[in-house]
Amino acid sequence: MSTSSSEVDPGDAGPGTTTAPRRRRGRRILLITLLVLALLGAGGAGAAALYLRSVESDIERVDAFEGVPQEARPPVAAADAMNIMILGSDSRDPETTGGSRSDTIIVAHLPKGRKSAQLISIPRDTWVHVPRSKDGQHGDRDAKINAAYAWGGVPLMVQTVEQFTKVRIDHVAIVDFAGFKEIIDALGGIDIVSDREFTSIHPPFRQFAKGVQHMDGETALDYSRQRKQFPDGDFARIRHQQQVIKAILDKAASGGILTNPGRLNAFVKASTSSVSVDKGMSLLDMATDLRGLRGSNLAFYTSPTKGTGRVGTESVVFPDTAKARTFYDAVRRDAVSEIAPAGK
């Protein structure tokens, strides 16, 4: 098993690389399963269900499990739980250099009863074994985990994440963090608590003060991109994204959207016009299952790591194998009470 870094970097997919179409429509954050479901409160389920039915047929579908060897997949350990892999990129990030990559990898664990959710971010530079791609030209070696998406699309990413976590993935969603802007503006903005004062590295170089700030879509998108000003780099970007996700859910649940037809329509269009999910996902069933989900019963984690280092010329994140094994075993068994202690 080689650790050579001579192949094409996943952030700069070259000729012969298996990539998603470059002109794929922009995909937007956290789909209906984690957004409109927050609107399904008492008296609102009927109205939201009508919206879900009306957009279900228009949502782009991907064959997320095509070619994934069934014999290599983890067994179902908790039949009533569900695990959704959320893949995200930021197509309008000023630092994006092209190619097909997944900058954000989240495993959303939905326990039996659906009264909470645990969202686990896997750093994009995590050094793991990537199985061989379907075309046989890439993989079967150690690499950054997001190389799987560049080399074999969603199916190879499913296979890689399942092999790394030993958690079976039930559904997949693909989103574009650039879509934050439209969703947040449709909500009338969100409130974010910044833990420090800093300046954006991107024009127009916004000043972010410490404490609570009300952000429109463009400002929140800028906030979620920042990492180079922080000692822990990409881990700071992960925290910022998690903050924005929670704030969107909180605002969607409390913003009175269902009583404002114009705002509801804008919100649904922004959330679903270009979202991609796997072929087996029913948004209506998912939203019905998760109608009680709010920011207050979401828990955010980052996959256990030993920190950063270098392999050849690449800067990577080394997983803490022992801690990760314990952590993902709790997720796999749907042992919610054990997930938080294992994730520390």
Rosetta blueprint (number, residue, H / E / L):
1 M L
2 S L
3 T L
4 S L
5 S L
6 S L
7 E L
8 V L
9 D L
10 P H
11 G H
12 D H
13 A L
14 G L
15 P L
16 G L
17 T L
18 T L
19 T L
20 A L
21 P L
22 R L
23 R L
24 R L
25 R L
26 G L
27 R L
28 R E
29 I L
30 L L
31 L H
32 I H
33 T H
34 L H
35 L L
36 V H
37 L H
38 A H
39 L H
40 L L
41 G L
42 A L
43 G L
44 G L
45 A H
46 G H
47 A H
48 A H
49 A H
50 L H
51 Y H
52 L H
53 R H
54 S H
55 V H
56 E H
57 S L
58 D L
59 I L
60 E E
61 R E
62 V E
63 D L
64 A L
65 F L
66 E L
67 G L
68 V L
69 P L
70 Q H
71 E H
72 A H
73 R L
74 P L
75 P L
76 V L
77 A L
78 A L
79 A L
80 D L
81 A L
82 M E
83 N E
84 I E
85 M E
86 I E
87 L E
88 G E
89 S E
90 D L
91 S L
92 R L
93 D L
94 P L
95 E L
96 T L
97 T L
98 G L
99 G L
100 S L
101 R L
102 S L
103 D L
104 T E
105 I E
106 I E
107 V E
108 A E
109 H E
110 L E
111 P L
112 K L
113 G L
114 R L
115 K L
116 S L
117 A E
118 Q E
119 L E
120 I E
121 S E
122 I L
123 P L
124 R L
125 D L
126 T E
127 W E
128 V E
129 H E
130 V E
131 P L
132 R L
133 S L
134 K L
135 D L
136 G L
137 Q L
138 H L
139 G L
140 D L
141 R E
142 D E
143 A E
144 K E
145 I L
146 N L
147 A H
148 A H
149 Y H
150 A H
151 W H
152 G H
153 G H
154 V H
155 P H
156 L H
157 M H
158 V H
159 Q H
160 T H
161 V H
162 E H
163 Q H
164 F H
165 T H
166 K L
167 V L
168 R L
169 I L
170 D L
171 H E
172 V E
173 A E
174 I E
175 V E
176 D E
177 F H
178 A H
179 G H
180 F H
181 K H
182 E H
183 I H
184 I H
185 D H
186 A H
187 L L
188 G L
189 G L
190 I E
191 D E
192 I E
193 V E
194 S E
195 D L
196 R L
197 E L
198 F E
199 T E
200 S L
201 I L
202 H L
203 P L
204 P L
205 F L
206 R L
207 Q E
208 F E
209 A L
210 K L
211 G E
212 V E
213 Q E
214 H E
215 M E
216 D L
217 G H
218 E H
219 T H
220 A H
221 L H
222 D H
223 Y H
224 S H
225 R H
226 Q L
227 R L
228 K L
229 Q L
230 F L
231 P L
232 D L
233 G L
234 D H
235 F H
236 A H
237 R H
238 I H
239 R H
240 H H
241 Q H
242 Q H
243 Q H
244 V H
245 I H
246 K H
247 A H
248 I H
249 L H
250 D H
251 K H
252 A H
253 A H
254 S H
255 G L
256 G L
257 I H
258 L H
259 T H
260 N L
261 P H
262 G H
263 R H
264 L H
265 N H
266 A H
267 F H
268 V H
269 K H
270 A H
271 S H
272 T H
273 S L
274 S L
275 V L
276 S E
277 V E
278 D E
279 K L
280 G L
281 M L
282 S L
283 L H
284 L H
285 D H
286 M H
287 A H
288 T H
289 D H
290 L L
291 R L
292 G L
293 L L
294 R L
295 G H
296 S H
297 N H
298 L E
299 A E
300 F E
301 Y E
302 T E
303 S L
304 P L
305 T E
306 K E
307 G E
308 T E
309 G E
310 R E
311 V E
312 G L
313 T L
314 E E
315 S E
316 V E
317 V E
318 F E
319 P E
320 D L
321 T H
322 A H
323 K H
324 A H
325 R H
326 T H
327 F H
328 Y H
329 D H
330 A H
331 V H
332 R H
333 R L
334 D L
335 A L
336 V H
337 S H
338 E H
339 I H
340 A H
341 P H
342 A H
343 G L
344 K L
